[in-house]
Amino acid sequence: MNTKTLLASALAIFSLAACSPSSKEAKGDTYEPTFQIQDCDVKLGGIHFTKMINGADKQVSQTDTIIRFIAPEGTDLFIDPNEGKLTKSTAKILLTAIDNTKPFTFSGRLKPGFTEDGLYNAANLMVVANDTLWQKFCFEQDERGKHRVVTVRTVGTSDDNNHEVIEQDNIYYKISSDTHTIASYYSLDGKEWQMVRLYKNNYPKELYIGICSQAPVKGECVSEFSELSLSTDNVGDFRLGNYPHCFGNIAGFYSIADFQFL
Protein backbone atom coordinates (compact mmCIF):
# COMPACT_ATOMS: atom_id res chain seq x y z
CA MET A 1 0.00 0.00 0.00
CA ASN A 2 1.56 3.32 -1.04
CA THR A 3 1.68 6.51 1.00
CA LYS A 4 -1.24 8.12 -0.87
CA THR A 5 -3.46 5.11 -0.17
CA LEU A 6 -2.49 5.07 3.50
CA LEU A 7 -3.26 8.75 3.81
CA ALA A 8 -6.66 8.31 2.17
CA SER A 9 -7.52 5.43 4.52
CA ALA A 10 -6.50 7.44 7.56
CA LEU A 11 -8.62 10.39 6.46
CA ALA A 12 -11.62 8.12 5.91
CA ILE A 13 -11.30 6.62 9.38
CA PHE A 14 -10.91 10.06 10.92
CA SER A 15 -14.00 11.31 9.10
CA LEU A 16 -16.11 8.38 10.30
CA ALA A 17 -14.94 8.91 13.85
CA ALA A 18 -15.73 12.61 13.65
CA CYS A 19 -19.23 11.98 12.29
CA SER A 20 -20.08 9.18 14.72
CA PRO A 21 -21.28 10.20 18.19
CA SER A 22 -19.39 9.01 21.22
CA SER A 23 -20.98 6.24 23.27
CA LYS A 24 -22.15 8.87 25.72
CA GLU A 25 -23.61 11.04 22.95
CA ALA A 26 -25.11 8.04 21.16
CA LYS A 27 -27.13 7.23 24.24
CA GLY A 28 -28.83 10.59 23.89
CA ASP A 29 -31.86 10.46 26.16
CA THR A 30 -31.25 6.96 27.49
CA TYR A 31 -31.28 6.41 31.18
CA GLU A 32 -28.72 5.38 33.76
CA PRO A 33 -29.74 2.27 35.75
CA THR A 34 -31.75 3.37 38.76
CA PHE A 35 -33.24 0.32 40.44
CA GLN A 36 -32.02 -3.10 41.44
CA ILE A 37 -34.11 -6.26 41.50
CA GLN A 38 -33.74 -7.60 45.03
CA ASP A 39 -34.56 -10.91 46.69
CA CYS A 40 -37.62 -11.32 48.88
CA ASP A 41 -39.88 -14.08 50.17
CA VAL A 42 -43.54 -13.05 50.12
CA LYS A 43 -46.52 -15.35 49.53
CA LEU A 44 -49.71 -13.50 48.68
CA GLY A 45 -52.84 -14.49 46.80
CA GLY A 46 -51.43 -17.92 45.99
CA ILE A 47 -48.34 -16.46 44.31
CA HIS A 48 -44.81 -16.69 45.70
CA PHE A 49 -43.10 -13.34 45.09
CA THR A 50 -39.36 -13.94 45.21
CA LYS A 51 -38.12 -10.60 43.85
CA MET A 52 -38.89 -6.96 44.60
CA ILE A 53 -37.92 -3.39 43.79
CA ASN A 54 -37.43 -0.62 46.35
CA GLY A 55 -38.34 -2.68 49.42
CA ALA A 56 -41.86 -3.54 48.30
CA ASP A 57 -42.19 -6.39 50.79
CA LYS A 58 -42.67 -3.84 53.58
CA GLN A 59 -45.66 -2.26 51.80
CA VAL A 60 -47.98 -5.26 51.49
CA SER A 61 -50.32 -7.25 53.69
CA GLN A 62 -53.19 -9.66 53.15
CA THR A 63 -56.58 -10.00 54.85
CA ASP A 64 -58.68 -12.92 53.70
CA THR A 65 -58.45 -12.73 49.88
CA ILE A 66 -57.49 -9.04 49.62
CA ILE A 67 -53.88 -7.93 49.17
CA ARG A 68 -53.32 -4.38 50.45
CA PHE A 69 -50.42 -2.53 48.81
CA ILE A 70 -49.46 0.90 50.20
CA ALA A 71 -47.59 3.24 47.86
CA PRO A 72 -45.96 6.18 49.68
CA GLU A 73 -46.22 9.67 48.19
CA GLY A 74 -43.78 10.27 45.32
CA THR A 75 -43.53 6.66 44.11
CA ASP A 76 -43.63 6.02 40.38
CA LEU A 77 -41.79 4.26 37.55
CA PHE A 78 -41.34 6.19 34.33
CA ILE A 79 -38.43 7.05 32.01
CA ASP A 80 -39.34 10.38 30.45
CA PRO A 81 -38.46 10.62 26.72
CA ASN A 82 -38.34 14.42 27.08
CA GLU A 83 -34.83 14.80 28.51
CA GLY A 84 -35.78 12.86 31.62
CA LYS A 85 -37.72 15.71 33.21
CA LEU A 86 -40.43 13.48 34.68
CA THR A 87 -38.31 10.39 35.24
CA LYS A 88 -38.87 8.46 38.47
CA SER A 89 -37.79 5.03 39.64
CA THR A 90 -39.18 5.05 43.17
CA ALA A 91 -42.09 2.63 42.65
CA LYS A 92 -42.26 -0.35 44.97
CA ILE A 93 -42.89 -3.56 43.02
CA LEU A 94 -43.35 -7.23 43.94
CA LEU A 95 -42.20 -9.73 41.31
CA THR A 96 -42.09 -13.44 40.60
CA ALA A 97 -39.90 -15.17 38.00
CA ILE A 98 -41.34 -16.83 34.91
CA ASP A 99 -39.83 -18.76 32.02
CA ASN A 100 -40.50 -16.55 29.00
CA THR A 101 -39.79 -19.43 26.61
CA LYS A 102 -43.18 -20.82 27.67
CA PRO A 103 -46.68 -19.31 27.40
CA PHE A 104 -48.06 -17.52 30.43
CA THR A 105 -51.12 -15.60 31.56
CA PHE A 106 -51.15 -13.31 34.59
CA SER A 107 -54.42 -11.78 35.77
CA GLY A 108 -56.12 -10.18 38.73
CA ARG A 109 -58.69 -7.75 40.06
CA LEU A 110 -57.35 -4.28 40.86
CA LYS A 111 -58.85 -1.55 43.04
CA PRO A 112 -56.58 1.51 43.35
CA GLY A 113 -56.77 3.98 46.20
CA PHE A 114 -58.15 6.87 44.18
CA THR A 115 -58.38 10.22 45.99
CA GLU A 116 -59.54 13.68 44.94
CA ASP A 117 -55.99 15.02 44.58
CA GLY A 118 -54.18 11.73 43.89
CA LEU A 119 -53.00 12.55 40.37
CA TYR A 120 -51.68 9.42 38.59
CA ASN A 121 -52.49 7.17 41.54
CA ALA A 122 -52.73 3.64 40.18
CA ALA A 123 -52.68 -0.10 40.74
CA ASN A 124 -50.56 -1.92 38.16
CA LEU A 125 -49.69 -5.31 36.75
CA MET A 126 -46.01 -5.38 35.77
CA VAL A 127 -43.74 -7.12 33.25
CA VAL A 128 -40.07 -6.47 34.04
CA ALA A 129 -36.85 -7.60 32.38
CA ASN A 130 -34.61 -4.86 33.79
CA ASP A 131 -34.74 -1.16 34.63
CA THR A 132 -34.94 -0.03 30.99
CA LEU A 133 -37.09 -2.85 29.58
CA TRP A 134 -40.51 -3.25 31.15
CA GLN A 135 -44.26 -2.65 30.87
CA LYS A 136 -46.76 -1.47 33.42
CA PHE A 137 -50.50 -1.95 32.96
CA CYS A 138 -52.22 0.68 35.09
CA PHE A 139 -55.67 1.51 36.37
CA GLU A 140 -54.84 5.18 36.87
CA GLN A 141 -56.32 8.56 37.77
CA ASP A 142 -55.73 11.16 35.03
CA GLU A 143 -55.40 14.95 34.99
CA ARG A 144 -59.19 15.42 34.92
CA GLY A 145 -59.82 13.08 37.83
CA LYS A 146 -61.03 10.33 35.48
CA HIS A 147 -60.04 6.72 36.07
CA ARG A 148 -58.45 5.16 32.99
CA VAL A 149 -56.92 2.06 31.55
CA VAL A 150 -53.30 3.08 30.87
CA THR A 151 -50.35 1.20 29.39
CA VAL A 152 -46.70 2.25 29.61
CA ARG A 153 -44.10 0.31 27.64
CA THR A 154 -40.44 1.10 28.20
CA VAL A 155 -37.61 0.26 25.83
CA GLY A 156 -34.88 2.66 26.88
CA THR A 157 -37.49 5.36 27.44
CA SER A 158 -41.20 5.11 28.23
CA ASP A 159 -44.25 5.73 26.10
CA ASP A 160 -47.56 6.64 27.76
CA ASN A 161 -50.92 5.50 26.40
CA ASN A 162 -54.29 6.52 27.83
CA HIS A 163 -57.14 4.19 26.93
CA GLU A 164 -60.77 3.96 28.06
CA VAL A 165 -62.29 5.82 31.00
CA ILE A 166 -63.76 3.38 33.55
CA GLU A 167 -66.71 4.43 35.70
CA GLN A 168 -66.37 1.74 38.39
CA ASP A 169 -63.69 1.70 41.10
CA ASN A 170 -62.26 -1.74 40.27
CA ILE A 171 -61.22 -3.60 37.15
CA TYR A 172 -59.93 -6.97 35.95
CA TYR A 173 -56.60 -7.03 34.11
CA LYS A 174 -54.87 -9.79 32.18
CA ILE A 175 -51.48 -10.07 30.45
CA SER A 176 -50.95 -13.10 28.19
CA SER A 177 -48.10 -14.35 26.01
CA ASP A 178 -47.79 -17.26 23.58
CA THR A 179 -43.99 -16.62 23.57
CA HIS A 180 -44.22 -14.73 20.26
CA THR A 181 -46.53 -11.87 21.22
CA ILE A 182 -47.67 -10.36 24.51
CA ALA A 183 -51.06 -8.70 24.98
CA SER A 184 -52.89 -6.75 27.69
CA TYR A 185 -56.63 -6.91 28.36
CA TYR A 186 -59.18 -5.40 30.72
CA SER A 187 -62.64 -6.52 31.81
CA LEU A 188 -65.38 -4.97 33.92
CA ASP A 189 -66.69 -8.33 35.09
CA GLY A 190 -63.84 -10.81 34.59
CA LYS A 191 -65.72 -12.50 31.75
CA GLU A 192 -65.76 -10.26 28.67
CA TRP A 193 -62.32 -8.94 27.77
CA GLN A 194 -61.11 -6.02 25.69
CA MET A 195 -57.59 -5.95 24.24
CA VAL A 196 -55.77 -2.65 24.72
CA ARG A 197 -52.25 -3.50 23.58
CA LEU A 198 -50.35 -6.22 21.70
CA TYR A 199 -46.69 -6.29 20.67
CA LYS A 200 -43.86 -8.69 19.86
CA ASN A 201 -42.46 -10.50 22.88
CA ASN A 202 -38.83 -9.49 22.70
CA TYR A 203 -38.24 -9.98 26.41
CA PRO A 204 -35.40 -12.29 27.49
CA LYS A 205 -35.85 -15.81 28.81
CA GLU A 206 -35.50 -14.64 32.40
CA LEU A 207 -38.51 -12.42 33.01
CA TYR A 208 -40.54 -11.19 35.97
CA ILE A 209 -44.22 -10.36 36.39
CA GLY A 210 -45.79 -8.72 39.41
CA ILE A 211 -47.89 -6.06 41.10
CA CYS A 212 -47.34 -2.42 42.00
CA SER A 213 -49.17 0.47 43.64
CA GLN A 214 -48.05 4.01 42.74
CA ALA A 215 -48.61 7.52 44.11
CA PRO A 216 -46.50 9.89 41.99
CA VAL A 217 -47.78 13.28 43.15
CA LYS A 218 -49.68 13.78 46.42
CA GLY A 219 -50.54 11.49 49.28
CA GLU A 220 -50.25 7.73 49.48
CA CYS A 221 -52.18 5.25 47.34
CA VAL A 222 -53.59 2.16 49.05
CA SER A 223 -54.40 -0.33 46.31
CA GLU A 224 -56.16 -3.66 46.66
CA PHE A 225 -55.38 -6.76 44.59
CA SER A 226 -57.45 -9.93 44.55
CA GLU A 227 -58.13 -13.01 42.39
CA LEU A 228 -54.49 -13.10 41.27
CA SER A 229 -53.79 -15.96 38.88
CA LEU A 230 -50.69 -17.13 37.03
CA SER A 231 -50.84 -20.00 34.54
CA THR A 232 -48.65 -21.70 31.94
CA ASP A 233 -51.05 -21.14 29.08
CA ASN A 234 -52.07 -18.29 26.80
CA VAL A 235 -55.42 -16.98 25.62
CA GLY A 236 -56.78 -18.82 22.61
CA ASP A 237 -58.00 -15.68 20.83
CA PHE A 238 -55.59 -12.78 21.13
CA ARG A 239 -58.17 -10.31 19.81
CA LEU A 240 -60.92 -11.27 22.26
CA GLY A 241 -58.67 -12.38 25.13
CA ASN A 242 -60.57 -15.64 25.59
CA TYR A 243 -59.35 -19.13 26.38
CA PRO A 244 -60.01 -21.99 23.95
CA HIS A 245 -63.50 -23.43 24.46
CA CYS A 246 -62.06 -26.89 24.97
CA PHE A 247 -60.15 -25.73 28.05
CA GLY A 248 -62.35 -22.99 29.47
CA ASN A 249 -60.71 -20.50 31.79
CA ILE A 250 -57.90 -22.54 33.26
CA ALA A 251 -55.90 -19.68 34.77
CA GLY A 252 -54.55 -20.88 38.07
CA PHE A 253 -54.78 -24.58 37.08
CA TYR A 254 -51.01 -25.00 37.18
CA SER A 255 -48.85 -24.75 40.24
CA ILE A 256 -46.80 -21.60 40.71
CA ALA A 257 -43.83 -23.96 41.12
CA ASP A 258 -43.93 -24.42 37.35
CA PHE A 259 -42.54 -20.89 37.02
CA GLN A 260 -39.82 -20.91 39.66
CA PHE A 261 -36.87 -21.69 37.43
CA LEU A 262 -34.42 -18.99 38.57
HELIX and SHEET records of a PDB file:
HELIX    1   1 THR A    3  CYS A   19  1                                  17    
HELIX    2   2 SER A   23  LYS A   27  1                                   5    
HELIX    3   3 ALA A   56  GLN A   59  5                                   4    
HELIX    4   4 ILE A  256  PHE A  259  5                                   4    
SHEET    1   A 8 GLN A  38  LEU A  44  0                                        
SHEET    2   A 8 ILE A  47  ILE A  53 -1                                        
SHEET    3   A 8 LYS A  92  ASP A  99 -1                                        
SHEET    4   A 8 GLU A 206  GLN A 214 -1                                        
SHEET    5   A 8 ALA A 122  ASN A 130 -1                                        
SHEET    6   A 8 LEU A 133  GLN A 141 -1                                        
SHEET    7   A 8 HIS A 147  VAL A 155 -1                                        
SHEET    8   A 8 ASN A 161  VAL A 165 -1                                        
SHEET    1   B 7 VAL A  60  THR A  63  0                                        
SHEET    2   B 7 ILE A  66  ALA A  71 -1                                        
SHEET    3   B 7 CYS A 221  SER A 231 -1                                        
SHEET    4   B 7 PHE A 104  LYS A 111 -1                                        
SHEET    5   B 7 ILE A 171  SER A 177 -1                                        
SHEET    6   B 7 THR A 181  SER A 187 -1                                        
SHEET    7   B 7 GLN A 194  LYS A 200 -1                                        
SHEET    1   C 2 LEU A  77  PHE A  78  0                                        
SHEET    2   C 2 LYS A  88  SER A  89 -1                                        
END                                                                             
